[in-house]
């Protein structure tokens, strides 16, 4: 396994244009917030890509800010950093295939054409063969009465599963199960790989010619300190998706109608069965080891009885780096000003304010790495915390607030699942802001940012975003978010030249600081609401609160 060595010569020099010095906002908080964003989103930080020089500089910037405030280092061995190791796998082969031998028919699926295949977890050339078993959606959850693997023998075989989850599940529960339980259950049952076939809903949402563009992309996985894969289903050898025509042929060879199974899947779970034939995957993989830090600073609480409890505020520091294959003179740097220099600035300003008047509970500031690679930095911290896990009582996560509009409301994803929601409402009211429900519940945003690994460890958590209404009651902030997502999200145009409203940014900063302060000063730590799926699943023995309006 190669190891990425970090040196100043490791990356090409980038000619930086002369900076445009804009007039600093009159409000000191707004000016300070802008300064943080300006530094973190500067071209010199090269998009803060995972394992890059720019991200290391950003991490040092955050650490030195923590040091200046007098926070305590909360990383590894008394440092500011928790070093996270990754394996980055890339194909070393020019062509990868999966051959479906169905007896009377033999199909050769090519990666990037009729197959979406992930690189392997180990270096070298591989040929991996096995039988196939269909396991419905591939979900397991006792609380929902779901066990798609019941009665199936998948040992040494490929598990074929439908994409997503049944529509009759809550969208956030469905997203959680689809994201985690398939790989976990498949590995636990002894499968060698996980093969996705698309539901009609997924096929309608994203045509194959667009979906297949993700083939041959590198894959990053967490590693333990001794180099072993870490994560959901990390022991699976193969992960892939096959095109609809191949799925139709595969099911037909077992006497099954794939279209009929798709139609049945719209109504709920479908029963699994053994498939005829054999699948052989051939590929060659190169693996490189990468290291990148989470940055952690601790502000001790002032109350001897409550200081042992820790409230976490998290924001990811990484972005997506430099565009590959850029033309000479083309802007190639994904600066990530909104995503997530603005969230990191929020975290830094909260640290500044809270350090001046520390609350009763301790506060841990986590600038996470590798969010853009699948929440991996926060996941690693949640699995391998640098503080006692039992001390962590809440997480408030900040990711990509839209600060080009003077927002009039906020959204707390997960706020309806624990008592943190009432705290957010109180802090929002103090800033004359409304608290709005999730405007797009079908997107299941609650499972898609760095608070989610904390949720899976039983910690009440929320993910805060600016809302869609403006301070005049209009919907210009919805338009602002739509415009950003269509034109700037993960584009080189996400930079300081966007029309930031720094006064709104200061308001956002105050709001988040006050939320943390209220949680950290409250008489009781946050609690999950009784009957909530995530609280029941991940904190079954913890005390629960009665949700307002909920019967006894």
C-alpha positions in Angstrom: 0.0 0.0 0.0 1.4 3.4 -1.0 1.4 6.1 1.6 0.8 9.7 0.6 3.7 11.8 1.8 2.8 15.4 2.5 5.3 18.0 1.3 5.1 21.4 -0.2 6.4 20.0 -3.4 3.7 17.3 -3.5 1.2 19.5 -5.4 1.7 21.8 -8.4 2.1 25.4 -7.5 -0.9 27.5 -8.2 -0.7 31.0 -9.5 -2.8 33.1 -7.1 -4.5 36.1 -8.4 -4.1 39.3 -6.5 -6.8 39.3 -3.8 -9.7 41.7 -4.0 -9.8 43.6 -0.7 -13.5 44.4 -0.1 -14.6 46.9 2.4 -14.9 45.2 5.8 -18.3 45.1 7.3 -18.9 47.7 10.1 -20.2 45.1 12.5 -17.1 43.5 14.2 -18.7 40.1 14.3 -19.6 40.3 10.6 -16.1 41.4 9.8 -14.5 38.6 11.8 -16.8 36.0 10.2 -15.9 37.3 6.8 -12.2 37.1 7.6 -12.5 33.4 8.6 -14.3 32.6 5.3 -11.9 34.7 3.3 -8.9 32.7 4.6 -10.4 29.3 4.5 -11.8 29.8 1.0 -8.6 31.4 -0.5 -7.0 29.8 -3.5 -3.9 29.2 -1.5 -5.7 26.5 0.4 -6.4 24.6 -2.8 -10.0 23.6 -2.0 -9.1 21.9 1.3 -9.2 18.5 -0.3 -8.8 15.4 1.9 -5.1 14.7 2.6 -4.0 17.9 0.8 -1.6 20.6 1.8 -4.5 23.1 1.8 -6.6 21.1 4.3 -3.5 20.8 6.6 -3.1 24.6 6.5 -6.8 25.0 7.3 -6.5 22.6 10.2 -3.6 24.5 11.6 -5.5 27.7 11.3 -8.4 26.3 13.3 -6.0 24.8 15.9 -4.1 28.1 16.4 -7.4 29.9 16.8 -8.4 27.4 19.5 -5.0 27.9 21.2 -5.4 31.7 21.2 -8.7 31.3 23.0 -7.2 29.1 25.7 -9.1 26.0 24.8 -7.7 22.6 25.7 -6.3 20.3 23.0 -8.7 17.4 22.7 -7.1 15.4 20.0 -4.7 12.5 20.2 -2.1 12.5 23.0 -2.6 16.0 24.1 -2.6 17.6 20.6 -5.3 19.5 18.7 -5.5 16.7 16.1 -7.1 13.3 15.8 -5.3 11.8 12.9 -7.7 9.8 10.7 -6.3 7.2 8.3 -8.0 6.3 5.0 -7.4 3.9 2.2 -8.1 5.5 -1.2 -8.7 2.8 -3.8 -8.4 3.5 -7.6 -8.6 1.1 -10.5 -5.2 0.0 -11.8 -6.9 -1.8 -14.7 -7.9 -0.2 -18.0 -11.1 -2.3 -18.0 -13.2 -4.0 -15.3 -15.9 -6.6 -16.0 -18.5 -8.6 -14.2 -19.5 -11.8 -16.1 -23.0 -13.1 -15.4 -23.1 -16.8 -16.3 -26.7 -17.8 -16.5 -26.3 -21.2 -18.0 -28.1 -20.6 -21.4 -26.8 -17.0 -21.5 -23.5 -15.3 -20.6 -23.4 -11.6 -20.1 -20.3 -9.5 -19.9 -20.9 -6.2 -18.1 -18.3 -3.5 -18.5 -17.6 -1.0 -15.8 -18.8 2.4 -16.9 -21.1 1.0 -19.5 -23.5 -1.6 -18.1 -21.9 -1.8 -14.6 -21.0 0.6 -11.8 -18.3 -1.1 -9.8 -16.3 0.2 -6.9 -12.6 -0.3 -6.6 -11.5 -3.1 -4.2 -10.2 -2.6 -0.7 -6.9 -4.4 -1.4 -4.2 -3.8 -3.9 -3.7 -6.1 -6.9 -5.5 -8.0 -9.5 -8.7 -9.9 -8.4 -11.1 -12.4 -9.8 -14.0 -12.9 -7.4 -16.7 -15.5 -8.2 -19.8 -16.6 -6.4 -23.5 -17.5 -6.7 -26.3 -15.0 -6.3 -29.2 -14.6 -3.9 -31.9 -11.9 -4.1 -32.7 -10.4 -0.7 -35.4 -7.9 -1.4 -34.4 -4.5 -0.3 -31.6 -6.1 1.9 -32.8 -4.5 5.1 -32.8 -5.6 8.7 -34.5 -3.9 11.6 -36.3 -5.7 14.4 -38.2 -2.6 15.5 -39.8 -2.3 12.1 -40.4 -6.0 11.7 -38.0 -6.2 8.8 -35.6 -9.0 8.1 -35.1 -9.4 4.3 -32.4 -12.0 4.9 -34.7 -14.4 6.8 -34.4 -18.0 5.4 -31.7 -17.1 2.9 -28.2 -18.7 2.7 -25.8 -16.0 1.3 -22.5 -17.4 2.6 -19.8 -17.0 0.0 -22.3 -15.5 -2.5 -23.3 -12.2 -3.9 -26.4 -10.6 -2.3 -28.6 -8.8 -4.9 -30.8 -6.1 -3.4 -33.2 -3.4 -4.6 -32.0 0.2 -4.3 -33.4 2.4 -1.5 -36.1 1.3 0.9 -39.9 0.8 0.8 -42.0 4.0 0.4 -44.1 3.1 3.4 -41.3 3.8 5.8 -40.6 7.3 7.3 -38.2 9.0 4.8 -35.4 9.5 7.4 -35.8 5.9 8.7 -35.8 4.6 5.2 -32.6 6.6 4.3 -30.9 5.4 7.4 -31.7 1.7 6.8 -30.7 2.0 3.1 -27.5 3.7 3.9 -26.3 1.3 6.6 -28.2 -1.9 7.1 -27.7 -3.5 3.7 -23.9 -3.7 3.9 -24.0 -4.6 7.6 -26.5 -7.4 7.2 -24.8 -8.7 4.1 -21.4 -8.9 5.7 -22.8 -10.5 8.9 -24.5 -13.1 6.8 -21.3 -14.1 5.1 -21.8 -12.5 1.7 -18.8 -11.7 -0.5 -20.5 -8.7 -2.2 -23.5 -6.5 -2.5 -25.1 -6.0 -6.0 -27.7 -3.3 -6.4 -30.5 -3.4 -8.9 -32.5 -0.3 -9.3 -36.1 0.2 -8.4 -38.4 1.9 -10.9 -38.4 4.9 -8.7 -34.6 5.1 -8.8 -34.5 4.6 -12.5 -37.1 7.4 -13.0 -35.1 9.7 -10.7 -31.7 9.2 -12.4 -31.4 7.7 -15.9 -28.7 5.1 -16.3 -26.6 7.2 -18.6 -26.2 9.8 -15.8 -25.9 7.2 -13.0 -23.1 5.3 -14.8 -20.9 8.4 -14.7 -20.0 7.5 -11.1 -18.3 4.4 -12.3 -14.5 4.2 -11.9 -14.4 6.9 -9.3 -12.0 6.4 -6.4 -13.3 5.0 -3.1 -12.2 6.0 0.4 -12.7 3.9 3.5 -11.7 4.4 7.1 -8.8 2.5 8.6 -8.1 1.6 12.2 -4.8 2.6 13.7 -3.4 -0.8 12.7 -4.6 -0.4 9.1 -7.8 -2.6 9.1 -10.9 -1.4 7.3 -13.4 0.3 9.5 -17.1 1.0 8.7 -20.4 -0.5 7.7 -19.8 -3.6 5.7 -16.1 -2.8 5.4 -15.3 -6.6 4.9 -17.4 -6.9 1.7 -15.2 -7.6 -1.3 -17.4 -6.2 -4.0 -20.0 -3.4 -4.3 -21.7 -2.8 -7.6 -24.9 -1.8 -9.5 -26.0 -3.5 -12.7 -28.0 -2.0 -15.5 -31.8 -2.8 -15.8 -31.4 -5.1 -18.8 -28.9 -7.3 -17.0 -31.2 -7.4 -13.9 -34.0 -8.4 -16.1 -32.0 -11.3 -17.6 -30.7 -12.3 -14.1 -34.2 -12.6 -12.7 -35.6 -14.3 -15.8 -33.0 -17.0 -15.5 -34.6 -17.8 -12.1 -38.1 -17.8 -13.6 -38.9 -14.4 -12.1 -40.2 -11.2 -13.7 -38.0 -8.2 -12.7 -40.7 -5.7 -13.8 -43.3 -7.5 -11.6 -40.8 -7.4 -8.6 -40.3 -3.7 -9.2 -44.0 -3.1 -9.2 -44.5 -5.1 -6.0 -41.6 -3.2 -4.3 -43.6 0.0 -4.7 -46.1 -1.4 -2.2 -43.5 -2.6 0.4 -41.0 -5.3 1.1 -40.6 -8.2 -1.3 -39.5 -11.7 -0.4 -36.0 -12.9 -1.4 -35.0 -16.1 -3.2 -32.1 -17.9 -4.7 -31.0 -16.8 -8.2 -29.5 -19.1 -10.8 -26.1 -18.6 -12.2 -22.7 -17.2 -11.2 -21.1 -13.8 -11.1 -17.3 -13.3 -11.7 -15.8 -9.8 -11.1 -12.4 -9.0 -12.6 -10.5 -5.9 -11.7 -7.2 -4.5 -10.6 -6.9 -2.0 -7.8 -4.2 0.4 -6.5 -4.5 1.5 -2.9 -3.0 4.6 -1.4 -3.0 5.5 2.3 -4.0 9.0 3.3 -4.0 10.7 6.6 -6.1 13.8 7.5 -7.0 15.4 10.9 -10.1 16.2 12.8 -9.4 19.3 14.8 -10.7 19.3 18.4 -10.7 21.9 21.2 -12.4 21.6 24.5 -13.8 24.5 26.6 -14.2 23.1 30.2 -17.5 23.8 31.9 -17.8 26.0 35.0 -20.3 23.9 37.0 -18.6 21.1 39.0 -21.7 19.0 38.7 -22.3 19.5 35.0 -18.8 20.1 33.5 -18.4 16.3 33.0 -21.0 16.5 30.3 -20.0 17.7 26.9 -22.0 19.5 24.2 -20.4 19.1 20.7 -20.6 21.7 18.0 -19.4 20.3 14.7 -18.7 21.6 11.2 -16.7 20.0 8.4 -13.5 21.8 7.4 -12.8 19.8 4.2 -14.0 20.5 0.7 -13.4 18.8 -2.7 -10.0 20.1 -3.7 -8.8 20.8 -7.2 -10.5 19.9 -10.5 -8.8 17.1 -12.3 -7.9 17.7 -15.9 -8.5 21.4 -15.9 -7.4 23.3 -19.0 -4.5 25.8 -18.7 -5.8 29.1 -17.3 -9.1 27.6 -16.1 -10.2 28.2 -12.6 -9.6 24.7 -11.1 -10.0 25.4 -7.3 -13.2 24.4 -5.5 -12.9 27.0 -2.8 -15.9 25.9 -0.8 -16.8 29.3 0.7 -20.4 28.4 1.5 -19.6 24.7 1.8 -18.3 24.8 4.4 -16.0 27.7 5.2 -19.1 29.4 6.4 -19.9 26.6 8.8 -16.3 26.5 10.0 -16.5 30.3 10.6 -19.6 29.7 12.6 -17.8 27.2 14.8 -14.8 29.5 15.2 -17.0 32.5 16.2 -18.9 30.3 18.7 -15.6 29.3 20.3 -14.6 32.9 20.5 -17.8 34.0 22.2 -18.2 31.1 24.5 -14.5 31.3 25.7 -15.2 34.8 27.0 -18.0 33.5 29.3 -17.8 29.7 29.5 -21.1 27.8 30.2 -21.8 25.2 32.9 -21.3 22.2 30.7 -18.1 21.6 28.7 -18.2 22.3 25.0 -16.2 20.4 22.4 -15.5 22.1 19.1 -15.0 19.6 16.2 -13.7 20.7 12.8 -14.2 17.4 11.0 -12.4 16.1 8.0 -13.7 13.9 5.1 -17.4 14.9 5.3 -17.3 15.2 1.5 -16.1 11.6 1.3 -19.1 10.3 3.2 -19.1 11.7 6.7 -15.9 9.7 7.4 -14.1 12.1 9.8 -17.1 12.5 12.1 -17.8 8.7 11.8 -14.3 8.0 12.9 -14.6 10.3 15.9 -17.9 8.8 16.9 -16.4 5.3 16.7 -13.0 6.3 18.3 -13.8 9.4 20.5 -10.9 11.2 22.1 -13.1 11.9 25.1 -15.2 9.5 27.0 -18.2 8.7 24.9 -20.6 8.7 27.8 -19.8 12.3 28.5 -21.2 13.5 25.1 -24.8 14.7 25.6 -25.6 16.6 22.4 -24.3 17.6 19.0 -25.2 20.7 17.0 -23.9 20.5 13.4 -23.3 23.3 11.0 -23.1 22.6 7.3 -23.5 25.0 4.4 -25.8 27.7 5.7 -27.0 29.8 2.7 -25.7 33.3 3.6 -26.6 35.2 0.4 -30.0 36.2 1.9 -31.2 37.9 5.0 -33.0 34.7 6.3 -36.1 35.0 8.5 -36.3 31.4 9.7 -34.1 28.4 10.4 -34.6 24.6 10.0 -33.3 22.2 12.6 -33.2 18.8 11.0 -33.8 16.3 13.8 -35.3 19.0 16.1 -38.6 17.2 16.3 -36.8 14.0 17.6 -35.4 15.4 20.8 -35.7 18.3 23.2 -32.9 20.2 21.3 -35.7 21.4 19.0 -37.2 23.5 21.8 -33.8 25.1 22.5 -33.4 26.0 18.9 -36.9 27.6 18.9 -36.0 29.7 22.0 -32.7 30.9 20.5 -34.4 31.6 17.1 -37.1 33.7 18.9 -34.5 35.8 20.6 -33.1 36.6 17.1 -36.7 37.3 15.8 -36.5 34.2 13.6 -39.0 31.5 13.0 -38.3 27.8 13.3 -39.7 25.9 10.3 -40.2 22.2 9.7 -38.1 20.3 7.2 -39.3 21.8 3.8 -38.1 18.7 1.9 -38.7 15.6 4.1 -38.3 13.3 1.1 -34.6 14.3 0.9 -34.0 12.8 4.4 -31.4 15.5 5.1 -31.2 14.2 8.8 -29.0 11.3 7.6 -26.7 13.4 5.4 -24.3 15.4 7.5 -21.8 15.1 10.3 -24.3 14.9 13.2 -25.6 11.5 11.8 -22.7 9.4 13.2 -23.5 11.0 16.7 -27.1 10.0 16.2 -26.0 6.4 15.6 -24.2 6.5 18.9 -27.4 7.5 20.7 -26.5 11.3 21.0 -29.4 13.7 20.5 -28.3 15.8 17.6 -29.5 18.5 15.2 -28.3 19.8 11.9 -29.0 23.5 11.5 -29.7 25.3 8.2 -30.9 28.7 7.2 -34.6 28.6 6.1 -36.4 29.6 3.0 -38.2 32.8 4.2 -36.6 36.2 4.4 -37.1 38.9 7.0 -39.8 40.5 5.0 -41.9 37.4 4.8 -41.0 36.6 1.2 -39.4 33.5 -0.2 -36.2 35.1 -1.6 -34.1 32.8 0.6 -35.6 29.7 -1.1 -34.6 31.2 -4.4 -31.1 32.0 -3.0 -30.7 28.3 -2.0 -32.0 27.0 -5.2 -29.7 29.3 -7.2 -26.7 28.2 -5.1 -27.4 24.5 -5.5 -28.0 24.8 -9.2 -25.0 27.0 -10.0 -22.5 27.0 -7.2 -22.7 23.8 -5.2 -19.5 21.8 -5.6 -18.5 24.2 -8.4 -15.4 26.5 -8.6 -17.8 29.4 -8.3 -18.5 28.7 -4.6 -16.1 31.4 -3.5 -15.9 34.7 -1.8 -17.2 36.6 -4.8 -20.7 35.2 -4.1 -23.1 38.0 -2.8 -22.6 37.1 0.9 -24.8 39.1 3.4 -22.3 39.4 6.2 -24.8 41.0 8.5 -27.0 37.9 8.1 -23.8 35.8 8.7 -23.4 37.6 12.0 -27.0 36.8 12.9 -26.4 33.2 12.0 -23.3 33.2 14.2 -25.1 34.6 17.2 -27.9 32.2 16.8 -25.7 29.1 16.9 -23.6 30.4 19.8 -26.8 31.0 21.8 -28.1 27.5 21.0 -24.9 26.0 22.4 -25.0 28.2 25.4 -28.6 27.3 26.2 -27.9 23.6 25.9 -24.8 23.9 28.0 -26.5 25.9 30.7 -29.7 24.0 30.9 -30.7 22.2 34.1 -31.0 18.8 32.2 -29.1 17.5 29.2 -31.1 17.0 26.0 -33.3 13.9 25.7 -34.8 11.9 22.8 -38.5 12.0 22.7 -40.3 8.8 23.8 -41.1 6.6 20.8 -38.7 8.3 18.4 -37.1 5.7 16.1 -33.5 6.9 16.5 -33.7 7.4 20.2 -35.3 3.9 20.6 -32.8 2.3 18.2 -29.6 3.8 19.5 -30.3 4.9 23.1 -32.8 2.3 24.3 -32.0 2.6 28.0 -31.6 6.4 28.1 -34.3 8.5 29.8 -36.8 9.9 27.3 -38.9 13.1 27.3 -42.5 13.4 26.4 -43.0 15.3 23.2 -45.2 18.4 23.5 -48.7 17.3 22.5 -47.9 13.7 23.0 -50.1 11.7 25.3 -48.8 10.1 28.5 
